[in-house]
Amino acid sequence: MNDPRLKSPAVARNRQPILEVLQNVLPVRARVLEVASGSGEHAVYLAGARPGWAWQPSDPNPRALASIDAWREGTGQPNLAAPIRLDVTDHDSWPKGSFEAIVAINLIHISPWAVSEALMASAGDSLVPGGVLYLYGPFRRDGQHTAPSNEAFDADLRARDPRWGIRDLTAVTAEAERCGLGLERVVAMPANNLSVVFRRA
């Protein structure tokens, strides 16, 4: 029988640094919506580290949903909900209710800019006042790549899909501000990535 659990080598490198940032910006008890959860490994690790976080994973891809479910079943974590199908650009597919945090790890550079716009708009609607939108991944700063490896990665992304690419932090921040989300902090992370924390007014 094939194991439906997907595995990403990068998760082992970045999950603990991501947890440390989230611990600094989220309350001990929080409802968290993770968009584009992918394999589900981050969801399992982060929910397992903080039992007070009610973690809702999601993804639009059926294979990812099956992987998340398989990882979840192997843990028995009561604060890790069953994954839901969520297309970020389809506002009607967003779960009802509000959240203290929305988490998007390695999403906005591997998707069209319209996904970033939709993410910001729905975060502005779904976050409680003071709630956090957390983004993780590579970013350009002031129009420049932060490392040669990021520049090469950006070229590879755009070759795969011209609508993809590493976003400039200034443009991302401007879009967030239009949706009532203020930039709170930027934290350097492993492999030339950033943690970017926005907070709803």
N, CA and C of each residue as an Amber inpcrd file, in Angstrom:
protein
   603
   0.8580000  -1.2020000   0.0000000   0.0000000   0.0000000   0.0000000
   0.8890000   1.2450000   0.0000000   0.6010000   2.1650000  -0.9000000
   1.4000000   3.3830000  -0.9830000   1.1240000   4.2990000   0.2030000
   2.1790000   4.9000000   0.7230000   2.0540000   5.8570000   1.8240000
   1.6530000   7.2070000   1.2290000   0.4890000   7.7630000   1.5930000
   0.0600000   9.0430000   1.0190000   0.7970000  10.2470000   1.5860000
   1.6120000  10.0370000   2.6180000   2.2890000  11.1690000   3.2620000
   3.4010000  11.7150000   2.3680000   3.2760000  12.9780000   1.9940000
   4.3240000  13.6620000   1.2470000   5.3830000  14.1540000   2.2240000
   6.6140000  14.3020000   1.7250000   7.7110000  14.7480000   2.5870000
   8.5030000  15.8410000   1.8890000   8.7840000  16.9130000   2.6340000
   9.5780000  18.0290000   2.1160000  10.8390000  18.1730000   2.9590000
  12.0280000  18.0190000   2.3700000  13.2650000  18.1280000   3.1600000
  13.4330000  19.4730000   3.8460000  12.8670000  20.5370000   3.2550000
  13.0430000  21.8740000   3.8430000  12.3510000  22.0060000   5.1890000
  11.3130000  21.2020000   5.4260000  10.5460000  21.3410000   6.6730000
  11.4350000  21.1280000   7.8850000  12.2960000  20.1270000   7.8520000
  13.1630000  19.8300000   8.9980000  14.0910000  21.0060000   9.3090000
  14.4410000  21.7850000   8.2740000  15.3400000  22.9240000   8.4870000
  14.6320000  24.1510000   9.0200000  13.3870000  24.3610000   8.6050000
  12.7620000  25.6470000   8.9420000  11.6490000  25.5860000   9.9760000
  11.2310000  24.3770000  10.3610000  10.0520000  24.3120000  11.2320000
  10.3140000  24.8980000  12.6160000  11.4880000  24.6520000  13.1900000
  11.7690000  25.1970000  14.5170000  11.9400000  26.7220000  14.4850000
  12.6830000  27.2980000  13.5240000  12.7320000  28.7640000  13.4420000
  11.3550000  29.3890000  13.2140000  10.5110000  28.7490000  12.4090000
   9.1540000  29.2680000  12.2110000   8.3890000  29.2330000  13.5230000
   8.4840000  28.1280000  14.2530000   7.8100000  28.0120000  15.5490000
   8.2510000  29.1310000  16.4900000   9.5430000  29.4150000  16.5170000
  10.0420000  30.4430000  17.4370000   9.4760000  31.8190000  17.1200000
   9.3320000  32.1370000  15.8380000   8.7170000  33.4210000  15.4860000
   7.2520000  33.4380000  15.8880000   6.5300000  32.3730000  15.5690000
   5.1070000  32.3270000  15.8950000   4.8770000  32.4070000  17.4040000
   5.7270000  31.7680000  18.1790000   5.5880000  31.8360000  19.6350000
   5.7270000  33.2740000  20.1380000   6.5100000  34.0720000  19.4400000
   6.7320000  35.4590000  19.8590000   5.5890000  36.3940000  19.4850000
   4.7620000  35.9840000  18.5220000   3.7370000  36.9250000  18.0390000
   2.3040000  36.4440000  18.2880000   2.1350000  35.1830000  18.6850000
   0.7920000  34.6580000  18.9180000   0.5520000  34.4150000  20.4010000
  -0.7070000  34.5240000  20.8380000  -1.0240000  34.1630000  22.2240000
  -0.9130000  32.6560000  22.4300000  -0.9250000  32.2480000  23.6880000
  -0.8130000  30.8260000  24.0270000  -1.9940000  30.0420000  23.4570000
  -3.1500000  30.6790000  23.4330000  -4.3350000  30.0520000  22.8430000
  -4.7230000  30.8600000  21.6070000  -4.8460000  30.1890000  20.4760000
  -5.1530000  30.8840000  19.2310000  -5.7760000  29.9260000  18.2340000
  -6.7060000  30.4450000  17.4480000  -7.2340000  29.7190000  16.2990000
  -6.3730000  30.1050000  15.0970000  -5.8000000  29.0990000  14.4560000
  -4.8490000  29.3340000  13.3720000  -5.3410000  28.6560000  12.1020000
  -5.4180000  29.4150000  11.0230000  -5.7120000  28.8610000   9.7060000
  -4.4200000  28.8530000   8.9040000  -3.9780000  27.6670000   8.5050000
  -2.8140000  27.5710000   7.6210000  -3.3100000  27.3630000   6.2040000
  -2.9500000  28.2740000   5.2960000  -3.3240000  28.1320000   3.8910000
  -2.1710000  27.4880000   3.1320000  -2.5240000  26.7130000   2.1130000
  -1.5180000  26.0050000   1.3150000  -0.6000000  25.1700000   2.2030000
  -1.2030000  24.2760000   2.9810000  -0.4510000  23.4800000   3.9590000
   0.4760000  22.4550000   3.3150000   0.2870000  22.1590000   2.0230000
   1.2020000  21.2470000   1.3330000   1.1900000  19.8590000   1.9340000
   2.3670000  19.3680000   2.3010000   2.4820000  18.0010000   2.8170000
   1.7710000  17.8130000   4.1560000   1.6380000  18.8950000   4.9260000
   1.0460000  18.8100000   6.2640000   2.0710000  18.6860000   7.3750000
   3.3510000  18.6170000   7.0230000   4.3970000  18.4250000   8.0440000
   4.5180000  19.6290000   8.9830000   4.3880000  20.8350000   8.4240000
   4.4380000  22.0090000   9.3040000   3.2630000  21.9960000  10.2770000
   2.0820000  21.6600000   9.7720000   0.8940000  21.6410000  10.6280000
   1.0780000  20.6890000  11.8010000   1.5800000  19.4990000  11.5140000
   1.7830000  18.5010000  12.5670000   2.7930000  19.0080000  13.6000000
   3.8890000  19.5740000  13.1330000   4.9420000  20.0240000  14.0460000
   4.4870000  21.2150000  14.8850000   3.8880000  22.2110000  14.2410000
   3.5380000  23.4400000  14.9470000   2.3790000  23.2100000  15.9070000
   1.3740000  22.4470000  15.4770000   0.2660000  22.1420000  16.3860000
   0.7460000  21.2750000  17.5460000   1.6810000  20.3590000  17.2530000
   2.1960000  19.4990000  18.3080000   3.0060000  20.2500000  19.3450000
   3.6470000  21.3350000  18.9160000   4.4820000  22.1040000  19.8380000
   3.6630000  23.0000000  20.7530000   2.4840000  23.4060000  20.3080000
   1.6570000  24.3410000  21.0910000   0.2250000  23.8240000  21.1650000
  -0.1060000  23.0420000  22.2020000  -1.4460000  22.4580000  22.3000000
  -2.5590000  23.4980000  22.3670000  -2.2350000  24.7320000  22.7400000
  -3.2610000  25.7750000  22.8200000  -3.6170000  26.3940000  21.4790000
  -2.8700000  26.0370000  20.4360000  -3.1940000  26.5300000  19.1010000
  -4.1330000  25.5430000  18.4170000  -5.3350000  25.9800000  18.1000000
  -6.2820000  25.1540000  17.3480000  -5.9650000  25.3480000  15.8690000
  -5.3210000  24.3400000  15.2760000  -4.7030000  24.4870000  13.9510000
  -5.6020000  23.9050000  12.8690000  -5.9750000  24.7500000  11.9070000
  -6.7900000  24.3190000  10.7730000  -5.9540000  24.3190000   9.4980000
  -5.4820000  23.1400000   9.0360000  -4.7430000  23.0900000   7.7810000
  -5.7020000  23.1300000   6.5870000  -5.1600000  23.5610000   5.4350000
  -5.9790000  23.6130000   4.2220000  -5.0780000  23.5420000   2.9970000
  -5.6730000  23.1820000   1.8730000  -4.9570000  23.1670000   0.6050000
  -5.9830000  22.9550000  -0.4990000  -5.6980000  23.4360000  -1.7210000
  -6.6230000  23.1650000  -2.8250000  -6.3660000  21.8340000  -3.5160000
  -5.2300000  21.2040000  -3.2340000  -4.7810000  20.0360000  -3.9920000
  -5.2110000  18.7430000  -3.2880000  -5.9350000  17.8630000  -3.9720000
  -6.3970000  16.6180000  -3.3380000  -5.2510000  15.7610000  -2.8000000
  -4.1280000  15.7160000  -3.5040000  -3.0070000  14.9050000  -3.0240000
  -2.4440000  15.4830000  -1.7290000  -2.3710000  16.8160000  -1.6510000
  -1.9100000  17.4410000  -0.4150000  -2.8850000  17.1760000   0.7240000
  -4.1740000  17.2610000   0.4480000  -5.1730000  17.0000000   1.4870000
  -5.0460000  15.5730000   2.0200000  -4.7960000  14.6300000   1.1310000
  -4.6160000  13.2420000   1.5670000  -3.3630000  13.0960000   2.4190000
  -2.3030000  13.8150000   2.0580000  -1.0660000  13.7630000   2.8340000
  -1.2720000  14.3610000   4.2260000  -1.9170000  15.5220000   4.2700000
  -2.1800000  16.1590000   5.5680000  -2.9790000  15.2200000   6.4610000
  -4.0070000  14.6070000   5.8920000  -4.8520000  13.6910000   6.6630000
  -4.0400000  12.5170000   7.1880000  -3.1520000  11.9830000   6.3600000
  -2.3480000  10.8340000   6.7780000  -1.3770000  11.2170000   7.8940000
  -0.7190000  12.3640000   7.7660000   0.1620000  12.8220000   8.8460000
  -0.6370000  13.0420000  10.1300000  -1.8140000  13.6300000   9.9900000
  -2.6430000  13.9350000  11.1610000  -3.0860000  12.6560000  11.8650000
  -3.5080000  11.6680000  11.1050000  -3.9850000  10.4180000  11.7030000
  -2.8800000   9.7210000  12.4800000  -1.6370000   9.9320000  12.0710000
  -0.5340000   9.2920000  12.7610000  -0.1390000   9.9510000  14.0680000
  -0.7290000  11.1090000  14.3660000  -0.3330000  11.8410000  15.5710000
  -1.3780000  11.8020000  16.6760000  -2.6530000  11.7960000  16.2990000
  -3.7110000  11.8490000  17.2960000  -3.7700000  13.1730000  18.0410000
  -3.2840000  14.2500000  17.4180000  -3.2810000  15.5640000  18.0880000
  -4.6880000  16.1570000  18.0750000  -5.2800000  16.3890000  19.2610000
  -6.6610000  16.8760000  19.2920000  -6.8090000  18.3130000  18.7890000
  -5.7260000  19.0860000  18.7870000  -5.8230000  20.4800000  18.3470000
  -5.5110000  20.6560000  16.8690000  -5.3090000  19.5490000  16.1450000
  -5.0490000  19.6040000  14.7130000  -6.2850000  19.0940000  13.9800000
  -7.0020000  20.0140000  13.3200000  -8.2640000  19.6710000  12.6680000
  -8.0190000  18.9350000  11.3590000  -9.0510000  18.2720000  10.8840000
  -8.9840000  17.6490000   9.5580000  -8.8020000  18.7460000   8.5160000
  -8.0160000  18.4900000   7.4690000  -7.7670000  19.5260000   6.4680000
  -9.0240000  19.8530000   5.6710000  -9.1050000  21.0890000   5.2280000
 -10.2150000  21.5160000   4.3810000  -9.6700000  21.9640000   3.0300000
 -10.4860000  21.8220000   1.9970000 -10.1040000  22.3110000   0.6710000
 -10.3180000  23.8210000   0.6450000  -9.2660000  24.5590000   0.3610000
  -9.3510000  26.0230000   0.3240000  -8.5570000  26.5450000  -0.8570000
  -9.2660000  27.1890000  -1.7820000  -8.6430000  27.9330000  -2.8700000
  -8.5960000  29.3790000  -2.4120000  -7.3930000  29.9000000  -2.2070000
  -7.2280000  31.2390000  -1.6390000  -7.9820000  32.2870000  -2.4520000
  -8.0440000  32.1020000  -3.7730000  -8.6810000  33.1120000  -4.6260000
 -10.2000000  33.0010000  -4.6450000 -10.7560000  31.9610000  -4.0440000
 -12.2110000  31.7790000  -3.9840000 -12.6720000  32.1340000  -2.5770000
 -13.1360000  33.3660000  -2.4240000 -13.4740000  33.8440000  -1.0810000
 -14.5580000  32.9770000  -0.4260000 -15.4530000  32.4080000  -1.2510000
 -16.5370000  31.5870000  -0.6930000 -16.0380000  30.2840000  -0.0980000
 -14.8130000  29.8660000  -0.4690000 -14.2930000  28.6050000   0.0760000
 -13.5670000  28.8100000   1.4060000 -13.4200000  30.0740000   1.8250000
 -12.7650000  30.3330000   3.1120000 -13.6770000  29.8870000   4.2440000
 -13.1280000  29.3180000   5.3070000 -13.9710000  28.8750000   6.4240000
 -14.6370000  30.0600000   7.1140000 -15.8310000  29.8060000   7.6090000
 -16.5440000  30.8440000   8.3520000 -15.8910000  31.0200000   9.7210000
 -16.1390000  32.1530000  10.3330000 -15.5580000  32.4210000  11.6410000
 -14.2900000  33.2320000  11.5240000 -13.6750000  33.4880000  12.6580000
 -12.4950000  34.3410000  12.6940000 -11.3190000  33.5970000  13.3120000
 -10.1290000  34.1370000  13.0750000  -8.8940000  33.4900000  13.5050000
  -7.9590000  34.5160000  14.1480000  -7.1610000  34.0240000  15.0890000
  -6.1010000  34.8620000  15.6490000  -4.8940000  34.9220000  14.7240000
  -4.7640000  33.9360000  13.8330000  -3.6210000  33.9210000  12.9210000
  -3.9710000  33.2060000  11.6300000  -3.3900000  33.6980000  10.5480000
  -3.3920000  33.0180000   9.2560000  -1.9320000  32.8490000   8.8620000
  -1.5580000  31.6260000   8.5290000  -0.1650000  31.2680000   8.2520000
  -0.0480000  30.7940000   6.8060000   0.9120000  31.3590000   6.0750000
   1.1630000  30.9520000   4.6840000   2.6690000  30.7500000   4.5110000
   3.0840000  29.5000000   4.4140000   4.5000000  29.1430000   4.3010000
   4.7910000  28.7600000   2.8500000   5.7120000  29.4820000   2.2370000
   6.1200000  29.1870000   0.8490000   4.9210000  29.1590000  -0.1040000
   4.1310000  30.2150000  -0.0570000   2.9690000  30.3120000  -0.9380000
   3.1190000  31.4060000  -1.9890000   3.4090000  32.6330000  -1.5690000
   3.1490000  33.7470000  -2.4870000   4.1310000  33.8170000  -3.6550000
   5.2890000  33.1710000  -3.5530000   6.2080000  33.1630000  -4.6960000
   5.9110000  32.0260000  -5.6710000   5.1540000  31.0260000  -5.2240000
   4.8260000  29.8870000  -6.0870000   3.3500000  29.9700000  -6.4580000
   2.9180000  31.1620000  -6.8480000   1.5260000  31.4030000  -7.2180000
   1.4540000  32.7620000  -7.9180000   0.4010000  33.0030000  -8.6800000
   0.2380000  34.3120000  -9.3030000   0.0310000  35.4100000  -8.2540000
   0.3070000  36.6470000  -8.6420000   0.1410000  37.7800000  -7.7220000
  -1.3010000  37.8820000  -7.2290000  -2.2540000  37.4310000  -8.0440000
  -3.6580000  37.4720000  -7.6190000  -3.8880000  36.6810000  -6.3360000
  -3.0830000  35.6500000  -6.1110000  -3.2000000  34.8780000  -4.8660000
  -2.7970000  35.7420000  -3.6700000  -1.7350000  36.5210000  -3.8150000
  -1.3220000  37.4170000  -2.7270000  -2.4090000  38.4370000  -2.4360000
  -2.9930000  39.0020000  -3.4880000  -4.0610000  39.9840000  -3.3010000
  -5.2520000  39.3660000  -2.5740000  -5.6380000  38.1590000  -2.9900000
  -6.7760000  37.4870000  -2.3590000  -6.4700000  37.1130000  -0.9190000
  -5.2320000  36.6830000  -0.6670000  -4.8260000  36.3280000   0.6930000
  -4.9460000  37.5230000   1.6240000  -4.4450000  38.6750000   1.1790000
  -4.5080000  39.8770000   2.0140000  -5.9540000  40.2960000   2.2800000
  -6.7770000  40.2580000   1.2320000  -8.1690000  40.6770000   1.3870000
  -8.9230000  39.7760000   2.3590000  -8.7450000  38.4590000   2.2110000
  -9.4530000  37.5400000   3.1020000  -8.8870000  37.5820000   4.5110000
  -7.5760000  37.8050000   4.6430000  -6.9960000  37.9480000   5.9790000
  -7.5820000  39.1710000   6.6750000  -7.7550000  40.2620000   5.9220000
  -8.3570000  41.4510000   6.5040000  -9.7590000  41.1980000   7.0130000
 -10.4790000  40.2730000   6.3550000 -11.8450000  39.9400000   6.7700000
 -11.8810000  38.8890000   7.8800000 -10.9430000  37.9280000   7.8400000
 -11.0390000  36.7490000   8.7120000 -10.2830000  36.8760000  10.0230000
  -9.3030000  37.7750000  10.0960000  -8.5410000  37.9240000  11.3320000
  -9.3100000  38.7600000  12.3530000  -9.1810000  38.3700000  13.6160000
  -9.7230000  39.2030000  14.6880000  -8.8860000  40.4860000  14.7710000
  -9.4130000  41.5530000  15.3590000  -8.5670000  42.7270000  15.5870000
  -7.3180000  42.3300000  16.3790000  -6.1570000  42.7280000  15.8880000
  -4.9010000  42.3220000  16.5070000  -4.3850000  40.9890000  16.0180000
  -5.1340000  40.3320000  15.1160000  -4.7150000  39.0430000  14.5870000
  -3.5340000  39.1790000  13.6430000  -2.8470000  38.0510000  13.4160000
  -1.5720000  38.0360000  12.6890000  -1.7090000  37.3070000  11.3610000
  -1.1570000  37.9110000  10.3160000  -0.8970000  37.2080000   9.0630000
   0.5980000  36.9620000   9.0080000   0.9760000  35.6780000   8.9330000
   2.3880000  35.2890000   8.9330000   2.7490000  34.7100000   7.5680000
   3.7740000  35.2960000   6.9410000   4.2830000  34.8070000   5.6670000
   5.7180000  34.3390000   5.8500000   6.0500000  33.2260000   5.2030000
   7.4240000  32.7180000   5.2190000   7.8490000  32.4130000   3.7970000
   9.0750000  32.8060000   3.4640000   9.6270000  32.4820000   2.1520000
  10.6720000  33.5010000   1.7500000  11.1540000  33.4200000   0.5000000
  12.1210000  34.4000000   0.0100000  11.4050000  35.6780000  -0.4430000
  12.0700000  36.8020000  -0.2700000  11.5350000  38.0880000  -0.7130000
  12.6670000  38.9120000  -1.3170000  12.3110000  39.7880000  -2.2580000
  13.2310000  40.8460000  -2.6630000  13.0390000  42.0280000  -1.7150000
  14.0950000  42.7990000  -1.5290000  14.0120000  43.9940000  -0.6840000
  14.5170000  45.1820000  -1.4960000  13.6700000  46.2120000  -1.5890000
  14.0020000  47.3930000  -2.3930000  14.3510000  47.0050000  -3.8260000
  13.6240000  46.0240000  -4.3460000  13.8060000  45.6080000  -5.7240000
  14.9690000  44.6730000  -5.9720000  15.7310000  44.3440000  -4.9400000
  16.9410000  43.5300000  -5.1030000  16.7870000  42.1800000  -4.4040000
  17.3620000  41.1580000  -5.0330000  17.4080000  39.8610000  -4.3620000
  18.3970000  39.9220000  -3.1960000  18.1170000  39.1370000  -2.1730000
  18.9580000  39.1540000  -0.9750000  20.1190000  38.1690000  -1.0520000
  20.1380000  37.3150000  -2.0960000  21.2230000  36.3400000  -2.2450000
  21.2140000  35.8230000  -3.6800000  22.3920000  35.4410000  -4.2220000
  22.4330000  34.8590000  -5.5670000  21.5490000  33.6180000  -5.7060000
  21.4510000  32.8280000  -4.6470000  20.6150000  31.6210000  -4.7190000
  19.1450000  31.9900000  -4.9170000  18.7110000  33.0920000  -4.2960000
  17.3330000  33.5380000  -4.4840000  17.1000000  34.0350000  -5.9040000
  18.1010000  34.7130000  -6.4690000  17.9710000  35.1860000  -7.8470000
  17.8260000  34.0100000  -8.8100000  18.6120000  32.9650000  -8.5860000
  18.5140000  31.7790000  -9.4320000  17.1660000  31.0780000  -9.2380000
  16.7060000  31.0140000  -8.0160000  15.4100000  30.4050000  -7.7170000
  14.2930000  31.1920000  -8.3940000  14.3780000  32.5120000  -8.3580000
  13.3820000  33.3700000  -8.9920000  13.3160000  33.0950000 -10.4940000
  14.4740000  32.9770000 -11.1310000  14.5100000  32.6880000 -12.5650000
  13.8790000  31.3330000 -12.8610000  14.1340000  30.3550000 -12.0020000
  13.5540000  29.0290000 -12.1790000  12.0330000  29.0780000 -12.0350000
  11.5470000  29.8100000 -11.0420000  10.0990000  29.9400000 -10.8450000
   9.4400000  30.5560000 -12.0710000  10.0160000  31.6390000 -12.5810000
   9.4230000  32.3480000 -13.7170000   9.4920000  31.5200000 -14.9950000
  10.5000000  30.6420000 -15.0950000  10.5660000  29.7380000 -16.2370000
   9.4460000  28.7000000 -16.1800000   9.1090000  28.2930000 -14.9760000
   8.0280000  27.3190000 -14.8140000   6.6620000  27.9460000 -15.0690000
   6.5020000  29.1840000 -14.5950000   5.2370000  29.9070000 -14.7920000
   5.5490000  31.3970000 -14.6880000   5.3730000  32.1580000 -15.7730000
   5.7390000  33.5740000 -15.7360000   4.9520000  34.3960000 -14.7160000
   3.8670000  33.8330000 -14.1990000   3.0840000  34.5460000 -13.1790000
   3.6670000  34.3560000 -11.7770000   4.6040000  33.4290000 -11.6330000
   5.2280000  33.1630000 -10.3420000   6.4560000  34.0600000 -10.1680000
   7.0400000  34.0250000  -8.9890000   8.2840000  34.7470000  -8.7680000
   8.3860000  35.2980000  -7.3580000   9.6120000  35.5550000  -6.9320000
   9.8570000  36.1010000  -5.6020000   9.3450000  37.5370000  -5.5540000
   8.5100000  37.8220000  -4.5690000   7.8450000  39.1290000  -4.4690000
   8.7310000  40.1300000  -3.7390000   8.5220000  41.3940000  -4.0890000
   9.2270000  42.4580000  -3.3850000   8.4640000  42.7900000  -2.1060000
   9.1800000  42.8630000  -0.9990000   8.5330000  43.0860000   0.2950000
   7.7600000  44.3940000   0.3230000   8.2430000  45.4100000  -0.3930000
   7.5400000  46.6950000  -0.4270000   6.1600000  46.5420000  -1.0490000
   6.0710000  45.7950000  -2.1510000   4.7800000  45.5930000  -2.8050000
   3.8470000  44.7630000  -1.9450000   4.3850000  43.7370000  -1.2920000
   3.5750000  42.8960000  -0.4160000   3.0350000  43.7220000   0.7550000
   3.8880000  44.5580000   1.3260000   3.4720000  45.3940000   2.4540000
   2.4060000  46.3950000   2.0380000   2.5530000  46.9800000   0.8600000
   1.5600000  47.9350000   0.3750000   0.2000000  47.2750000   0.1940000
   0.2010000  46.0520000  -0.3480000  -1.0560000  45.3280000  -0.5300000
  -1.6840000  44.9890000   0.8160000  -0.8440000  44.5880000   1.7690000
  -1.3610000  44.2860000   3.1090000  -1.9810000  45.5190000   3.7470000
  -1.3160000  46.6390000   3.6210000  -1.8270000  47.8700000   4.2300000
  -3.1660000  48.2780000   3.6410000  -3.3570000  48.0170000   2.3450000
  -4.6490000  48.3220000   1.7190000  -5.7760000  47.5120000   2.3400000
  -5.4200000  46.3760000   2.9460000  -6.4190000  45.4890000   3.5530000
  -6.4500000  45.6050000   5.0760000  -5.8420000  46.6530000   5.6100000
  -5.8930000  46.8930000   7.0450000  -4.8910000  46.1020000   7.8590000
  -3.8100000  45.6420000   7.2080000  -2.7880000  44.8400000   7.8860000
  -1.4760000  45.6230000   7.9060000  -0.9630000  45.9190000   9.0940000
   0.2690000  46.6790000   9.2210000   1.4680000  45.7730000   9.4290000
   2.5870000  46.1150000   8.8060000   3.8160000  45.3390000   8.9820000
   4.3380000  45.5170000  10.3970000   4.5280000  44.3910000  11.1020000
   5.0030000  44.4550000  12.4860000   6.4770000  44.1000000  12.6090000
   6.9040000  43.0520000  11.9200000   8.3140000  42.6640000  12.0120000
   8.7160000  41.7920000  10.8330000  10.0190000  41.8450000  10.5440000
  10.6400000  41.0100000   9.5190000  11.8160000  40.3130000  10.1840000
  11.8510000  38.9860000  10.1020000  12.8680000  38.1940000  10.7890000
  13.6430000  37.3740000   9.7670000  14.9700000  37.4940000   9.7710000
  15.8080000  36.6850000   8.8810000  15.7330000  35.2210000   9.3010000
  15.6270000  34.3340000   8.3030000  15.4350000  32.9140000   8.5460000
  16.4870000  32.1110000   7.7830000  16.5400000  30.7940000   7.9950000
  17.5190000  29.9700000   7.2760000  17.3460000  30.0490000   5.7620000
  18.4370000  29.8230000   5.0410000  18.4390000  29.7040000   3.5710000
  17.9090000  30.9570000   2.8890000  18.2470000  32.1290000   3.4530000
  17.9020000  33.4190000   2.8330000  16.4030000  33.6380000   2.6900000
  15.6390000  33.0930000   3.6310000  14.2050000  33.3410000   3.6970000
  13.9120000  34.3750000   4.7750000  12.6670000  34.8430000   4.7780000
  12.2190000  35.8020000   5.7870000  10.9190000  35.3170000   6.4030000
  10.7360000  35.6490000   7.6700000   9.4210000  35.6160000   8.3000000
   8.8960000  37.0450000   8.2990000   7.6940000  37.2200000   7.7690000
   7.0820000  38.5550000   7.6900000   5.7700000  38.5080000   8.4400000
   5.6530000  39.3840000   9.4310000   4.4830000  39.3760000  10.3160000
   3.6940000  40.6620000  10.1060000   2.4340000  40.5050000   9.7010000
   1.5110000  41.6240000   9.6130000   0.4650000  41.4630000  10.7130000
  -0.0220000  42.5890000  11.2180000  -1.0530000  42.5300000  12.2650000
  -2.2460000  43.3930000  11.8710000  -3.4230000  42.8300000  12.0590000
  -4.6360000  43.5850000  11.7250000  -4.8570000  44.6870000  12.7450000
  -5.2190000  45.8490000  12.2570000  -5.4660000  46.9960000  13.1480000
  -6.6440000  46.7080000  14.0530000
